């Protein structure tokens, strides 16, 4: 049976999710047997040719050229999956969505006039139709493997989207928010990291983005009762998934 053609594409990002794919090691060998990796600049020098049964897209849209390229990729792809915080919510670079791009360029670059960029950094879904999203900074390898196998089987991936707090309970990890009043984003964040930070006695940073129906404002009010200012509360969500958390607050009328 002919193997499905898969392409891996990159926009504005740190390449972390592509490196996660390469770090799958034994699972990667299985993927190569199941898929024809037709385009993946991080791993092969194959030129961009033809159409793809499945495209994995990393990175946010941050330039006008990228905005045009993602439309072309969508036209070439039967199915398109976004991987990682940048592709699903604009990434840490979306911090500029709430600030002045000229001011940022002047602060960061010695020759700001040479930098061409959009005033916003936005997820892929703001520009083209996305069949499925894999959240995380970076993505989880088990979730990616489940997604790739599910595609071949024609079913929806069984990737959990409930709150991180559920996994803390399962692993009997003491709630940092309740026991020590630590500003943990676990109650409003999708699970997927294996509760990495709470298991190391650190609060959740929101790497996997807001869960559906997250009561963000309620958690912010609790943080304020515990002594945080409004600015400190906003800094907690203004990280790799800032666009998603702020968008969720806007949709809730906050």
Phi, psi and omega in degrees: 000137181294131180286141177296141177278128180239139177235143178242122186239152183232136170240214184291112183190179179263000183076004184300323182286326175294320177295327177298321177298314181293333180277004180287345173052253185299320178297327180296323178297321177293321180297320180297327178287331184270330185238150170266104181285094188274339180203123181193087188299336179288338187235341184212158180259019178298134180287162179283108181220147172069196181249167186232140174288326181215131176240131174257124185241123176252146173101157180264167176268112186235354178224163179294324178297319179295324179299323178284322182294322183292330176294320178295319179297318179299321180292331180277347192250131174288319176226144180229127179240129175270141182235127174094164185299323181295315182286329183268337183214015176093346177070184180296335179293346177287357174302332180288347178297336183250013183224191180261117179300314178302322179293319178297314181298320181294325181284322188270320190251140178292333178232074185300336182292344180272352184269121177253118182205154174286159180287349179229157172245119189233154178291161181301323183294346175284350186238326180218166178288134179244128182284326182200150180239132172250110184274170176127154177221084001272184178293161177270133183295323179296320179294322179293316179299317178298320181293316181293321178291320180297324178300317180293329182271353179072032180232165179284135181300141178269063180259121183295145180232012179282175184295146177302331181303327180300318180288329175298319179297314182300322182269008177056041177267125181300136182289115181292330181291320182276313187283329184230007180058032177285140181285080183263135180270006181309318183297339183245007186249139176298145172285169179150342184267355185076027184046049183303306185290311179301327179291342177254021176066032177237143178291158179291139180259000178081031184298332184258012172076171184289137174287159180297131180076017182300131178271076186295316184296323178298319179292322178298321178295322177295318177301319180294321177297331180274005173110000181275147175278169178300319180297318179295325178294317180293325179296333179293324180265350180272067178232226186291342179239030184306317183298319182291316180293317180291322179296321178297322179293320179296317180295333178274003177076029183256000000 
